[in-house]
Amino acid sequence: MASRKPAKKKPAQGHPARRAGASSVPFETEVRQALQPFKSQLFRHFQEEGQPASETRAALEGLTTLLTVHAQLRKSVDVQSLDPSILGEQLGHLSSLGKEVAATSAAILKHYLTFLGTSANFGGSVEDFKQTFEFLSRMAGDSPIVAPYLEDEEANGAFESMPFVFAARELIQWVGDGKPTTPAGVLTAETLQDAAAALGLFIKVDENAPIPEDATWEPEDGTVVPSLADIPRLSAYWDALIGTAMLTYQAPHAKPTESLSEALLASSGAGARVVKELIAEVLYSHILINTLEKPGQAQIAEMVAGVLSNAASSTPPRAEFALQIPTTDDLPEEQHHLIPSLEEVVPQVESLLRVFEREGLVEIDEHITVPIVLRSSLERALGKVSDHVLKQDTDSSAPEA
Protein backbone atom coordinates (compact mmCIF):
# COMPACT_ATOMS: atom_id res chain seq x y z
CA MET A 1 0.00 0.00 0.00
CA ALA A 2 1.47 3.32 -1.04
CA SER A 3 2.19 5.71 1.76
CA ARG A 4 0.54 9.10 1.63
CA LYS A 5 2.82 12.11 1.43
CA PRO A 6 2.50 14.44 4.38
CA ALA A 7 0.46 17.52 3.57
CA LYS A 8 2.45 20.67 3.01
CA LYS A 9 2.12 23.20 5.76
CA LYS A 10 0.25 26.29 4.69
CA PRO A 11 2.63 29.24 4.86
CA ALA A 12 1.86 31.89 7.46
CA GLN A 13 0.04 34.81 5.91
CA GLY A 14 1.31 37.63 8.12
CA HIS A 15 -0.43 40.97 7.93
CA PRO A 16 -3.80 40.79 6.11
CA ALA A 17 -2.95 43.68 3.79
CA ARG A 18 0.54 42.49 2.89
CA ARG A 19 0.94 41.48 -0.73
CA ALA A 20 2.32 38.05 -1.33
CA GLY A 21 5.89 38.18 -2.48
CA ALA A 22 6.21 41.90 -1.94
CA SER A 23 9.78 43.02 -2.47
CA SER A 24 11.75 45.45 -0.38
CA VAL A 25 10.13 48.89 -0.31
CA PRO A 26 11.28 52.32 0.89
CA PHE A 27 12.05 52.40 4.61
CA GLU A 28 11.58 48.63 5.05
CA THR A 29 15.27 47.96 5.62
CA GLU A 30 15.53 50.87 8.06
CA VAL A 31 12.46 49.69 9.99
CA ARG A 32 13.83 46.16 10.28
CA GLN A 33 17.14 47.51 11.51
CA ALA A 34 15.42 49.78 14.04
CA LEU A 35 13.39 46.84 15.39
CA GLN A 36 16.43 44.58 15.68
CA PRO A 37 17.35 45.59 19.27
CA PHE A 38 13.82 44.65 20.41
CA LYS A 39 13.55 41.45 18.38
CA SER A 40 13.60 38.90 21.20
CA GLN A 41 11.48 41.05 23.51
CA LEU A 42 8.93 41.63 20.77
CA PHE A 43 8.71 37.92 20.05
CA ARG A 44 7.95 37.18 23.70
CA HIS A 45 5.39 40.00 23.82
CA PHE A 46 3.53 38.75 20.74
CA GLN A 47 3.85 35.06 21.63
CA GLU A 48 0.57 33.75 23.00
CA GLU A 49 0.27 30.59 25.06
CA GLY A 50 -0.14 27.56 22.82
CA GLN A 51 0.46 29.60 19.67
CA PRO A 52 2.93 28.15 17.14
CA ALA A 53 6.11 30.18 16.71
CA SER A 54 5.31 30.49 13.00
CA GLU A 55 2.15 32.49 13.81
CA THR A 56 4.09 34.81 16.08
CA ARG A 57 6.65 35.39 13.35
CA ALA A 58 3.80 36.08 10.92
CA ALA A 59 2.34 38.67 13.32
CA LEU A 60 5.73 40.35 13.62
CA GLU A 61 6.07 40.36 9.85
CA GLY A 62 2.69 42.06 9.68
CA LEU A 63 3.86 44.59 12.25
CA THR A 64 6.95 45.30 10.16
CA THR A 65 4.77 45.95 7.12
CA LEU A 66 2.56 48.34 9.09
CA LEU A 67 5.52 50.22 10.55
CA THR A 68 7.10 50.46 7.10
CA VAL A 69 3.96 52.02 5.63
CA HIS A 70 3.75 54.29 8.68
CA ALA A 71 7.30 55.44 8.01
CA GLN A 72 6.51 56.05 4.34
CA LEU A 73 3.54 58.25 5.22
CA ARG A 74 5.55 59.92 7.96
CA LYS A 75 8.57 60.29 5.67
CA SER A 76 10.85 59.18 8.49
CA VAL A 77 11.58 56.12 10.62
CA ASP A 78 10.76 56.19 14.32
CA VAL A 79 9.73 52.81 15.67
CA GLN A 80 9.45 54.14 19.22
CA SER A 81 6.37 56.27 18.61
CA LEU A 82 3.31 56.39 16.37
CA ASP A 83 1.74 59.50 14.87
CA PRO A 84 -2.07 59.45 15.45
CA SER A 85 -2.82 61.63 12.41
CA ILE A 86 -0.74 59.35 10.20
CA LEU A 87 -2.42 56.31 11.76
CA GLY A 88 -5.79 57.75 10.77
CA GLU A 89 -4.68 58.06 7.16
CA GLN A 90 -3.06 54.63 7.19
CA LEU A 91 -6.06 52.83 8.68
CA GLY A 92 -8.34 54.80 6.41
CA HIS A 93 -6.57 53.29 3.40
CA LEU A 94 -6.78 49.81 4.93
CA SER A 95 -10.50 50.19 5.60
CA SER A 96 -11.01 50.30 1.83
CA LEU A 97 -9.91 46.65 1.88
CA GLY A 98 -12.52 45.93 4.53
CA LYS A 99 -13.27 46.90 8.11
CA GLU A 100 -11.80 43.64 9.36
CA VAL A 101 -8.44 44.45 7.77
CA ALA A 102 -8.37 47.90 9.39
CA ALA A 103 -9.42 46.49 12.78
CA THR A 104 -6.81 43.71 12.63
CA SER A 105 -4.12 46.21 11.71
CA ALA A 106 -5.14 48.52 14.55
CA ALA A 107 -5.02 45.59 16.99
CA ILE A 108 -1.47 44.70 15.89
CA LEU A 109 -0.31 48.30 16.27
CA LYS A 110 -2.03 48.60 19.65
CA HIS A 111 -0.26 45.45 20.84
CA TYR A 112 3.02 46.95 19.68
CA LEU A 113 2.25 50.25 21.42
CA THR A 114 1.60 48.32 24.63
CA PHE A 115 5.02 46.71 24.22
CA LEU A 116 6.67 50.13 23.85
CA GLY A 117 4.93 51.37 26.98
CA THR A 118 5.55 48.36 29.21
CA SER A 119 9.18 48.03 28.12
CA ALA A 120 9.87 51.77 28.65
CA ASN A 121 10.76 52.14 24.98
CA PHE A 122 8.02 54.61 24.04
CA GLY A 123 9.63 57.79 22.80
CA GLY A 124 6.74 60.24 23.17
CA SER A 125 4.96 61.88 26.09
CA VAL A 126 2.38 60.28 28.36
CA GLU A 127 -0.31 62.31 26.58
CA ASP A 128 0.94 61.05 23.19
CA PHE A 129 0.75 57.47 24.43
CA LYS A 130 -2.76 57.91 25.83
CA GLN A 131 -4.07 59.59 22.68
CA THR A 132 -2.57 56.93 20.41
CA PHE A 133 -3.74 54.06 22.62
CA GLU A 134 -7.32 55.35 22.74
CA PHE A 135 -7.38 55.90 18.98
CA LEU A 136 -6.09 52.41 18.21
CA SER A 137 -8.50 50.89 20.74
CA ARG A 138 -11.43 52.48 18.94
CA MET A 139 -10.14 51.43 15.54
CA ALA A 140 -9.57 47.87 16.77
CA GLY A 141 -13.10 47.70 18.11
CA ASP A 142 -11.87 47.30 21.68
CA SER A 143 -14.61 49.27 23.33
CA PRO A 144 -14.45 49.69 27.12
CA ILE A 145 -18.19 50.37 27.16
CA VAL A 146 -20.19 48.14 29.49
CA ALA A 147 -23.88 47.94 28.61
CA PRO A 148 -25.76 45.67 31.04
CA TYR A 149 -29.02 44.18 29.82
CA LEU A 150 -32.17 46.07 30.79
CA GLU A 151 -35.75 44.92 30.44
CA ASP A 152 -37.96 47.16 28.29
CA GLU A 153 -39.96 48.32 31.30
CA GLU A 154 -36.84 49.42 33.18
CA ALA A 155 -35.37 51.10 30.10
CA ASN A 156 -38.56 52.99 29.30
CA GLY A 157 -38.82 54.11 32.90
CA ALA A 158 -35.32 55.59 32.70
CA PHE A 159 -36.09 57.35 29.41
CA GLU A 160 -39.10 59.15 30.87
CA SER A 161 -36.89 61.42 32.97
CA MET A 162 -34.36 62.28 30.26
CA PRO A 163 -34.30 65.80 28.79
CA PHE A 164 -33.59 64.64 25.24
CA VAL A 165 -36.78 62.56 25.21
CA PHE A 166 -38.80 65.57 26.37
CA ALA A 167 -37.20 67.78 23.70
CA ALA A 168 -37.76 65.26 20.90
CA ARG A 169 -41.40 64.93 21.92
CA GLU A 170 -41.86 68.70 21.96
CA LEU A 171 -40.47 68.95 18.45
CA ILE A 172 -42.50 66.09 16.95
CA GLN A 173 -45.66 67.50 18.52
CA TRP A 174 -44.86 70.90 17.01
CA VAL A 175 -44.52 69.27 13.58
CA GLY A 176 -48.08 68.00 13.91
CA ASP A 177 -49.33 66.85 10.52
CA GLY A 178 -46.34 68.39 8.76
CA LYS A 179 -44.30 71.55 8.29
CA PRO A 180 -42.93 73.16 5.12
CA THR A 181 -39.24 72.53 4.44
CA THR A 182 -36.83 72.47 1.53
CA PRO A 183 -36.60 69.17 -0.43
CA ALA A 184 -33.57 68.36 1.74
CA GLY A 185 -35.76 68.66 4.82
CA VAL A 186 -34.23 71.94 5.99
CA LEU A 187 -36.35 74.41 7.97
CA THR A 188 -36.23 78.03 6.87
CA ALA A 189 -37.58 81.49 7.65
CA GLU A 190 -40.55 81.78 9.99
CA THR A 191 -41.00 78.02 10.22
CA LEU A 192 -37.44 77.74 11.53
CA GLN A 193 -38.15 80.42 14.10
CA ASP A 194 -41.26 78.56 15.29
CA ALA A 195 -39.37 75.26 15.49
CA ALA A 196 -36.74 76.89 17.70
CA ALA A 197 -39.48 78.24 19.95
CA ALA A 198 -40.80 74.69 20.37
CA LEU A 199 -37.49 73.90 22.08
CA GLY A 200 -37.58 77.07 24.16
CA LEU A 201 -35.17 78.95 21.90
CA PHE A 202 -36.50 82.42 21.18
CA ILE A 203 -34.34 83.56 18.30
CA LYS A 204 -34.96 85.60 15.18
CA VAL A 205 -34.29 84.34 11.67
CA ASP A 206 -32.91 86.62 8.99
CA GLU A 207 -31.44 84.79 6.02
CA ASN A 208 -29.26 87.83 5.26
CA ALA A 209 -27.78 87.98 8.75
CA PRO A 210 -24.06 87.22 9.14
CA ILE A 211 -23.16 83.68 10.18
CA PRO A 212 -22.23 83.65 13.88
CA GLU A 213 -18.53 83.00 14.39
CA ASP A 214 -19.13 80.62 17.26
CA ALA A 215 -22.72 79.43 17.51
CA THR A 216 -23.56 78.36 21.06
CA TRP A 217 -25.61 75.23 21.77
CA GLU A 218 -28.55 77.38 22.88
CA PRO A 219 -28.35 80.91 21.43
CA GLU A 220 -29.48 83.67 23.76
CA ASP A 221 -33.00 85.05 23.38
CA GLY A 222 -33.16 87.60 20.58
CA THR A 223 -30.12 86.27 18.74
CA VAL A 224 -30.43 86.77 14.98
CA VAL A 225 -29.36 83.76 12.89
CA PRO A 226 -29.47 83.09 9.14
CA SER A 227 -30.13 79.33 9.07
CA LEU A 228 -30.85 76.07 10.87
CA ALA A 229 -27.14 75.25 11.08
CA ASP A 230 -26.67 78.28 13.33
CA ILE A 231 -29.02 76.88 15.98
CA PRO A 232 -26.98 73.82 17.06
CA ARG A 233 -29.51 72.35 19.49
CA LEU A 234 -32.41 72.51 17.06
CA SER A 235 -30.19 71.27 14.23
CA ALA A 236 -29.20 68.21 16.27
CA TYR A 237 -32.78 67.29 17.16
CA TRP A 238 -34.08 67.93 13.65
CA ASP A 239 -31.29 65.70 12.33
CA ALA A 240 -32.28 63.05 14.89
CA LEU A 241 -35.91 63.04 13.74
CA ILE A 242 -34.89 62.77 10.10
CA GLY A 243 -32.10 60.29 10.81
CA THR A 244 -34.50 57.92 12.55
CA ALA A 245 -37.06 58.26 9.70
CA MET A 246 -39.47 59.81 12.17
CA LEU A 247 -39.81 62.60 9.62
CA THR A 248 -39.96 62.09 5.87
CA TYR A 249 -40.25 64.64 3.09
CA GLN A 250 -43.50 64.66 1.17
CA ALA A 251 -43.40 67.79 -0.97
CA PRO A 252 -43.63 70.45 0.22
CA HIS A 253 -43.69 69.27 3.84
CA ALA A 254 -41.72 67.19 6.31
CA LYS A 255 -44.30 64.82 7.76
CA PRO A 256 -44.09 62.48 10.73
CA THR A 257 -44.08 58.71 10.37
CA GLU A 258 -47.11 57.88 12.46
CA SER A 259 -45.92 54.61 14.01
CA LEU A 260 -42.54 56.06 15.00
CA SER A 261 -43.90 59.31 16.40
CA GLU A 262 -46.40 57.31 18.43
CA ALA A 263 -43.55 55.17 19.76
CA LEU A 264 -41.66 58.31 20.79
CA LEU A 265 -44.67 59.61 22.69
CA ALA A 266 -45.31 56.22 24.32
CA SER A 267 -43.85 55.31 27.70
CA SER A 268 -43.94 51.54 27.36
CA GLY A 269 -43.25 48.80 24.85
CA ALA A 270 -40.23 47.64 22.87
CA GLY A 271 -40.90 50.14 20.08
CA ALA A 272 -40.86 53.08 22.48
CA ARG A 273 -37.48 51.99 23.78
CA VAL A 274 -35.91 51.42 20.36
CA VAL A 275 -36.97 54.81 19.00
CA LYS A 276 -35.45 56.64 21.96
CA GLU A 277 -32.24 54.64 21.71
CA LEU A 278 -31.97 55.59 18.04
CA ILE A 279 -32.57 59.27 18.75
CA ALA A 280 -29.83 59.22 21.40
CA GLU A 281 -27.48 57.53 18.94
CA VAL A 282 -28.02 60.25 16.33
CA LEU A 283 -27.58 63.00 18.92
CA TYR A 284 -24.25 61.58 20.13
CA SER A 285 -22.90 61.16 16.60
CA HIS A 286 -24.30 64.47 15.30
CA ILE A 287 -22.68 66.53 18.06
CA LEU A 288 -19.30 64.78 17.82
CA ILE A 289 -19.12 64.78 14.02
CA ASN A 290 -20.18 68.43 13.80
CA THR A 291 -17.42 69.29 16.27
CA LEU A 292 -14.91 67.23 14.28
CA GLU A 293 -15.72 69.20 11.16
CA LYS A 294 -15.14 72.60 12.76
CA PRO A 295 -11.67 74.01 12.06
CA GLY A 296 -9.34 73.37 14.98
CA GLN A 297 -11.92 71.33 16.92
CA ALA A 298 -10.96 67.78 15.94
CA GLN A 299 -8.85 67.28 19.08
CA ILE A 300 -11.75 68.45 21.25
CA ALA A 301 -14.14 65.97 19.64
CA GLU A 302 -11.65 63.11 19.97
CA MET A 303 -10.97 63.88 23.63
CA VAL A 304 -14.68 64.09 24.42
CA ALA A 305 -15.30 60.81 22.59
CA GLY A 306 -12.62 59.24 24.78
CA VAL A 307 -14.17 60.64 27.96
CA LEU A 308 -17.64 59.42 26.95
CA SER A 309 -16.28 55.98 26.17
CA ASN A 310 -14.65 55.75 29.59
CA ALA A 311 -17.76 57.24 31.20
CA ALA A 312 -19.69 54.21 29.94
CA SER A 313 -17.11 51.75 31.26
CA SER A 314 -16.88 49.92 34.56
CA THR A 315 -14.38 52.53 35.77
CA PRO A 316 -15.82 55.97 34.90
CA PRO A 317 -13.46 58.94 35.25
CA ARG A 318 -13.58 61.24 38.24
CA ALA A 319 -14.84 64.64 37.12
CA GLU A 320 -12.25 66.58 39.11
CA PHE A 321 -9.42 64.81 37.30
CA ALA A 322 -10.95 64.62 33.82
CA LEU A 323 -11.84 68.32 33.78
CA GLN A 324 -8.84 69.65 35.68
CA ILE A 325 -6.16 71.75 34.03
CA PRO A 326 -2.88 70.28 35.29
CA THR A 327 -0.22 72.46 36.87
CA THR A 328 3.55 72.04 36.91
CA ASP A 329 3.11 70.06 40.14
CA ASP A 330 0.89 67.53 38.35
CA LEU A 331 3.14 66.79 35.38
CA PRO A 332 6.77 65.74 35.01
CA GLU A 333 9.06 68.51 33.82
CA GLU A 334 9.33 67.13 30.29
CA GLN A 335 5.56 67.62 29.89
CA HIS A 336 5.32 71.18 31.21
CA HIS A 337 5.22 72.46 27.63
CA LEU A 338 1.77 70.85 27.28
CA ILE A 339 0.17 73.07 29.92
CA PRO A 340 -0.57 76.11 27.69
CA SER A 341 -2.32 73.84 25.20
CA LEU A 342 -4.30 72.09 27.95
CA GLU A 343 -5.34 75.45 29.40
CA GLU A 344 -7.03 76.12 26.08
CA VAL A 345 -8.34 72.62 25.35
CA VAL A 346 -9.70 71.39 28.70
CA PRO A 347 -12.35 74.16 29.08
CA GLN A 348 -13.58 73.38 25.56
CA VAL A 349 -13.78 69.68 26.41
CA GLU A 350 -15.82 70.51 29.50
CA SER A 351 -18.06 72.84 27.51
CA LEU A 352 -18.90 70.08 25.02
CA LEU A 353 -19.47 67.57 27.81
CA ARG A 354 -21.88 70.05 29.40
CA VAL A 355 -23.86 70.01 26.15
CA PHE A 356 -24.28 66.26 26.49
CA GLU A 357 -25.17 66.75 30.15
CA ARG A 358 -27.79 69.35 29.22
CA GLU A 359 -29.60 66.74 27.13
CA GLY A 360 -29.28 63.94 29.68
CA LEU A 361 -26.79 62.03 27.54
CA VAL A 362 -24.12 62.09 30.24
CA GLU A 363 -24.13 62.74 33.99
CA ILE A 364 -21.40 64.85 35.58
CA ASP A 365 -21.18 64.55 39.32
CA GLU A 366 -18.32 63.09 41.33
CA HIS A 367 -17.77 60.85 38.33
CA ILE A 368 -18.62 61.34 34.68
CA THR A 369 -21.02 58.57 33.68
CA VAL A 370 -23.24 57.64 30.77
CA PRO A 371 -26.66 56.31 31.83
CA ILE A 372 -26.80 52.54 31.41
CA VAL A 373 -29.83 52.77 29.14
CA LEU A 374 -27.84 54.89 26.65
CA ARG A 375 -24.61 52.92 26.49
CA SER A 376 -25.49 50.81 23.47
CA SER A 377 -26.55 53.99 21.66
CA LEU A 378 -23.23 55.62 22.52
CA GLU A 379 -21.26 52.60 21.35
CA ARG A 380 -22.97 52.61 17.96
CA ALA A 381 -22.52 56.38 17.68
CA LEU A 382 -18.78 56.14 18.41
CA GLY A 383 -18.55 53.53 15.67
CA LYS A 384 -20.10 56.04 13.25
CA VAL A 385 -17.67 58.71 14.41
CA SER A 386 -14.71 56.37 13.84
CA ASP A 387 -15.98 55.56 10.35
CA HIS A 388 -16.32 59.28 9.66
CA VAL A 389 -12.74 59.92 10.79
CA LEU A 390 -11.42 57.12 8.60
CA LYS A 391 -13.36 58.39 5.59
CA GLN A 392 -12.10 61.93 6.17
CA ASP A 393 -8.50 60.74 6.38
CA THR A 394 -8.90 58.65 3.24
CA ASP A 395 -10.53 61.49 1.31
CA SER A 396 -7.96 64.05 2.42
CA SER A 397 -5.08 61.83 1.31
CA ALA A 398 -6.62 60.91 -2.05
CA PRO A 399 -4.87 62.55 -5.02
CA GLU A 400 -6.85 65.29 -6.70
CA ALA A 401 -8.25 64.45 -10.12
N, C-alpha and C positions, 0 to 999 in steps of 0.2 A: 504493500500500500504506500503510495507516494506521500511523503510528508508535506504538510502545508507550510509555505514560507511565512515567516512572521510578518504581520502587517507593519507597514512603515509608519513611524510616528508622525503625526501631523505637526508640521513646524509651528512654533509659537508665532502668533500674529502680531504681538506688540500693540502699539497704539492704534486705535481703530481708524484714524485718518491717515496713517502712514502708507505710502504707496509701496507696493511690493517691488523690491529690487531698486529702491531709490538710491541714487548715487550720492556721493558727498556733495553737500550744498554749502553756500556761504555761511560761515560761523559755526558749522557743525564740528569741525576739528577743534576750534577754540573752546566750544562748549564741553566737548569730551575731555579736553585737557583740564579745564577748570573744575570739572566734576571728579577728576582722578583722585585728589586727596581725600574725598569723602566716599570713595567707591565701596569699601568694605562696610562702613557705617550705613550707607544708603541701602546696601543689600539687606542688612539685618533689619533696617526699619521697614522695608517693603516686604520682607519675608513673613508670610502668615503661616500659622501652625498648620501642618499637614499639606502645605502648598508645595508642589514640585519646584525645584530650583529653576527649571526652564521657564516657568510662569513668572517668577520674580524677575528673571533676566529680561523677559519680554516687557514687563511693566517698566523696568528701568530704561529699556530701549524706547518705549513710548514717551517716557519722561524726557529723554534726550531730544527726541523729535520736537516735543512741545517747547522745550527751552531753546532749541535752535530757531524755531519760528519766532519765538518771543524776542530773541536777540536780533533777528532780521528786522522785525517791526520796530524794535527799539534802536536799531542801528548801532548796537554795542553789546558786549557780553558782560553780564553780571549775574552769576548764578546764585548770588547770596541775597537777592531781593527780586521782587516781581512788581511791575508797574501796573496798577489797577486799570488805568485808562487803556494801556496796551492790551491787557487781558480782555477787556471788553471787546476790543476790535478783533482779537484773535478768536475768542469764543463765538463772536458773532459770525465770523467766517465759517467756523466749524458747525454752527447750528444749521447752515444751509445744507449740510450733509445729513442732518437729522438731529433732533433734540437729544437723542440718546448719546450721540457722538460728543456733543458739546458737554453734556452732563458727565460723561465718563472722563473726558479731558479735564474738566474742572475738578473732579474727584482726585485725579492723579496729581494735579498741581497743588491741591489742598494738602494732600498727604505729604508732598515734598515740602510745602511751607511749614507744616507741623515739624518735620525733621529739622529744618533750619532753626526753628524756634527752640525746640527741646535740646538741640545740640549746641546752642549758643553761636550758631553760624549765621544768623540773620543779620544782614548788613544795614537795615533801615531802622527807623524809630519804632517805639511801641505803638504809636498811632498808625504808622504805615502797616505794621503787622496786623493790627486789629481790622483796619479797613480792608486789607487784602483778604484776610481770613473770612470776614463776613461776606464779602463779594463772592468768593469762591464757594462758600457754603450755600449761598442762594443759587448759584449757577449749577451746583452739583445736586440740588434738590434736597439738601440736608437741612430741612426746616426744624428749628427748635420749638415750633409751635405745638402746644399740647391742647387738643380739643376733645375733652371728655364727652361721652354720649349724653344727650339730653332727650327726654321724652318730649313730644310735641306740646303737651300741656305746660310743662315747665318752661320750655323755650318761649312759647307764646306769652306766658305770664311775665317773663323777663322783658320781652319786647314792648309790652304795654307801657312801661315807664321810661322808654328811651326817647330822647328829643327828636332823633332823626325820623322815627316812626310818626310822631306827631306832625312834624314838618311835611313829610311826604303826603300824609292824609290831608293836611290843609291845602296843599297844592292840587291834589287830584280832585278834591271837592270844589276848588275854585274853577278847575277846567270844566266841570259839569258835563254837558253834552258835547263840548268841543270849543276850541278857541282858534281864531285865525292866526296862522303862522306862515312863514315862507315854505316853499317845497322841501327845504332841508329841515323843517321843524323848528326854525328859529323864531322866537318872539321878538316883536318890534313895536316901536312907538307906544301908544297908549296901552295896548294890551300888555306890553312888557312892564309898564309902570304898575298896572293892576296886579300882575303876577307877583311882582316884588312885594306889593302891599299884603298879599295873601300870606307871605312869610314874615310880615312885620317890618318890612324894609320900605321906608317912605322916601323914595328917591324920585328924581325928575329925569325924564328921558328927552334928550335933544340929540338927534342923530348928527348934528353939526358940532356938537361939543367936543373939546379936545379929549383924547384918550388919557385917563388918569395914569400917571407914571407908576404908581404903586397902589393898585386897587386892593382895599382891605376886604376881609371876608364878609363883613357886614358894613357897607358904607353908612356914614352918618346921615341922619334925616336931612333932607334937602339937597343932598349931593346930586349934581347933574352928571349923568353918564350918557354916552352915545349908543351903547349896545349891551346885549345880554352878557357878553364876555367880560364886561366891566362890573358885573354884579356877581362875584365869585360864588356866593352861597346859593343864589337862585340858579346860576349856571350849573352847579353841581347837581342840584336836585332835579332840574329839568333834564339833564343828561341821564340821571338815574331812571327817571320815568320812561324816557325813550329807550335807554339801554336795556331795560327789562321788558320791553314791548308793551308796557302799560299804556303807552300812548303811541298811536300810529297816525300817519298823515293821510287824510282823505280830503283832497283838495276842496276848499281852501283852508281846511281846519285840521288841527291835531285833535284826535278824538280818543277817549279812553277805551281800552279793551275791557269790556264789562266784567268778565270773570276774574281778571287780575285786579282790577280796582276794587271789586267786592272782597277779594282775598286780603288786600291791603287794609281795608276798613274792618275786616273781621278780627276777632280776638281769640279764635280757636280754630283748630283744624290744621292738617298738614299743609294745605295750600297757603294759609295765612303765614305760616312759618317760612315757607320757601320764598315767598315774594319778599318778605322783609330781609331775609338773608341775602337775596340777590341785590336789593337796593343798597344794603350796606357794602356789598362787594364793589358795586359801581362807585359809591362815594369814596371808599378807600383808594381805589385805583385812579379815579378822576383827579382827586386832590394831589396825589403823589405825581402822577404823570404831568399834570399842569405845572407843578412846581419844577419838575425836571426840565420842562421846555422853556422855562424863563431863563434868560441870560444870567449866568453866574449863580444859579440856584440849584444846580445838579447835586452839589455836595450836600446841601441842606436836605434835599429829598432823600438821598441815599442814607444819610445819618438818621433821619426820622424813620425810614423804612426799617433800619436796623433796630432802633429803639422799640418800634411797634412789634417787631418779630420777637424780641426778647421779652416784651411786655405780655406776650401771649404764651410764654414758656413756663416751665415749672419753677424758674428762678427769676421773677420779674425784677427789673432794676429799681434801686432806691432813687426816688425823685431828687433828693438832695445831691446825690452824686452824678446822676445823669444830666442834670440841668445846672450843675455848678461850673463856673469858670475857674479853672485851676490857677493857682498862684505859683510862684517860684518854689514855695515850700512843698507843693504837691508833686512837682515833676523833677526828674533828675536834670542836672545842669545842661546836658546835651539836648534836652527838649525845651528849654526855656524860649527858644526862638518861635515855638508854636503858639505861645500865649497870645500875642497880638491877633493872630488869626482866629483863635478860639474865642477871644473877647468879641469878635464880630459874628462868628458863626453860632455859638451856643444860644444867644438870645433869639436868633432866627429859628433855630431848632425848637426852642420852647414855644415860640409864637405859633409855629405850625402844629405842634402837639396840642396847643390850646384850642386850635380850630377843631381838631378831632374830639377833644374833650367837650367842646361846646355842643357837638351833635350827639354825644353819648357813645362815641366810637372808641373812646379810651377813657380810663379813669386815672386821675393824677391825685394821689394822696401821699401817704408815706412811701408807697411804691407806685410805679406806673404799670397799670394792668389793662389788658383788653378783656372785656366781659366774655365769659365762657361761650355764651350763645353766639358771639360774633367771630370766634376764632377761625372757623372754617372759611367764613367769608373773607377774612383778612388773608388767610393762606392763599386762597385763589387769586385775590387781588394782587398780592406780592408776586405771584407767578406771572400775571399780566404785565406788571411793572418790569420784571426781569426780561420778559420777551420784548418789551418796548425798548429797553436799553440796548439789547442785542441788535435789534433791527436798526436803531439809530446808529450804532457803531458800524454796522455793516454798510448802511447807506452812506455814512460820512466818509468811509474809506474806499467806496466804489469809485473807479475812474469816471470822470465826466465824459459824456458822449461827444 
